[in-house]
Amino acid sequence: MKIRIAALVACSVMTLSQTGEAQESSTQQDTTVDMRSILSEEDHGGLSITSGKTYNRVEGLPVLLGPTYKNHFGSADLSVSAFGILRSAEAFHWDAENIGHKVSAELRYGQRHGLAFGAESFDVVAAIEPWQLTEPDAGLAAFFLKRDYFDYFGRHGARGYLSAFTAGGATLTASLSDERWSSRGERDVITLFRGNDDWRINPSIDDGRVHVADIVFDLDTRTSDINPWAGWFIKADYEHGSGDFGLPGFSTALLTEHRSYGRGFLDIRRYNRISPKRQINGRIVLGGWLHGDELPLERRFSVGGIGTIPGFDFRRVGVGTDVGQCADRVVSNGRPALCERVALAQVEYRHELPSELFDVFNRNGIRVRGSVFRIRPTAVVFADAGRGWLVGKRVGTLQYPSSSLPGFDSFRTDVGAGLDLGLFGLYVAKAVSSSKEPANFFVRIRDRF
Amino acid sequence: MSVWQRSAFIAVVLTSATRVEAQKPQLMLSLPEPAMRATEPPLVHSAFLITDGATQDLLRNGFPAHLHYKLERWNTGGFFDDVTAIAEWDAVVRYDALAKVFQVYRVVSGRTTSLGGFSDISSAEAVIDTPFPAPIQLPKKGKKTYYNLVLDVESLSLTELDEVERWLRGELKPAVRGKKNPGTAVGRGVRTVMVRLLGGEKRRYEARSGTFRP
């Protein structure tokens, strides 16, 4: 970094000496400084520290520290990083659960379209259903309110991948990995409020060693990834897993069961601008078992809660068939996601409001540690519908044959409204399919989807 | 308090309020005359983008400020509006500590133009703020159109490590020496984490033109 700046300074001094005094009025083509060098491409890396952008009841705040390196060789870009992970749970206690690593190397050919291949080794904590909620929402809910809307499991192994990408925002990735999946318990993690409350139990998963083959198609044509006005976001994933899983109550090494499964996941979102200030957005999520043995617990699904159908409480099992988590008998500790298939549809209408009412806040912006946030009010009206189910011989309204779908009258539905202020949004949602459910108020940091 | 004192107090308050209002960062987009809208691009102008305390402090400490402009041209008329053209360009301001000048560059379509070196940041700001004809493909006659401009301002190379260094230097070290409240120092560290989670390392401004038919 210092060398880079020194070189730039030297170049600039040469420029100034050639042109005499600083040019205050004229503009000219600069031939000595390649601007792209300042715009990061010549940054070859160094020692990096990052928060991991998450906060949860298993890790607390994971801190990643280690060297990174990146460079170009012709039309190829190489990036290498080797992070050690230290987690803040139990006051950064040095133990096996609090340390991990993430080492990766990627070679990328082409700028607008091309190929990339890479390999990584990891010992990380992963969320079971990351598609439900964006990370700032989940992390801040955990940090402030001791509410953790994800379940987690340990992933330790290695992965290799090959991907092709296009200028239109499409990427196709095929990967192979060998991983050990393990249950992780909730730990002593500091929160700002409700410090005396207990965390929701982080459910046990099916521990085992598994080989995963994965094909993922991503398409992202959104005008922005944070507040998109138009475009598509599509994620389609087929995963084939095969491995030995421990039987409940036994150590993996003593008694195991071999399982081989196929799992699909599809998340389609469309953002439509219908006038300079209004938009209608829609999302459909389909996921579940495709073939083979039962899905392990860490690859199952659920709906309900602020990320999916906010009119229904997160992981609350009500009276009647549980179409949220698919708990068919006794409610397990931590109320894990047990559904083998899930369907969710979300639609929302957004209307940007005049911001003059909030000018008193916007005059200087809302400042936190030198960063400025401004209020941009948008009214939001939304509706959601979804449910999960098990696959097999028809049993009531919980289990359906693989070739059939539950009737729409069994879906959980809700409607709601909110005011998105840009920095955060305040919402209220009311269940429609279950009139006895009270209305839920909630806060989101990012858009709902 | 006498009438004169009250008047003076109100005058001071109003003056300072006006000054605060005047120094609010602004991003504006102005359309050419109606007859010229199919032949001339819109002008992008701004005010007080890099002269706020945090950016100025970072610039003087060697972190260049990166301004990324993204202008979209939208067509309206059908059920959904469509993006029909996009133009992106950058401006970079950095402080040359050796020459003690702020250097300003603009990058359009991969071509770098030096806009000059300036001994004070206000002059650099003035160059950034000068109306600039956006390098965007112009709309066809008769199409109902509007422009949407997004500007992201961030400090280059400002990693979490830099943030931690700044925190250690500015908050924690004086606290350890007993010159500042350690609780405040830790609290600010927590707020730093929050800002990172909220994506506050980047400031975003948006401007939109009215709808017109060239």
Interface residues (C-beta under 8 A of the other chain):
Chain A: M1 I5 L8 V9 S12 V13 T15 L16 A22 Q23 E24 S25 S26 T27 Q28 Q29 D30 V33 D34 M35 R36 I38 L39 S40 D43 L47 S48 I49 T50 S51 K53 Y55 L61 E135 P136 G139 L140 F143 T223 S224 I226 W229 A230 N272 R273 I274 S275 P276 N362 R363 N364 V368 R369 G370 S371 V372 F373 R376 L423 I445
Chain B: V20 E21 K24 P25 D52 G53 A54 D57 G62 P64 H66 E72 W74 T76 F79 F80 D81 D82 V83 D90 V92 R94 D96 A97 L98 A99 V101 Q103 Y105 V107 G110 R111 T112 T113 S114 L115 G116 G117 F118 S119 S123 Y146 N148 V150 L156 S157 T159 E160 L161 V164 R188 R191 T192 V193 M194 V195 R196 L197 L198 G199 G200 E201 R203 E206 R208 T211
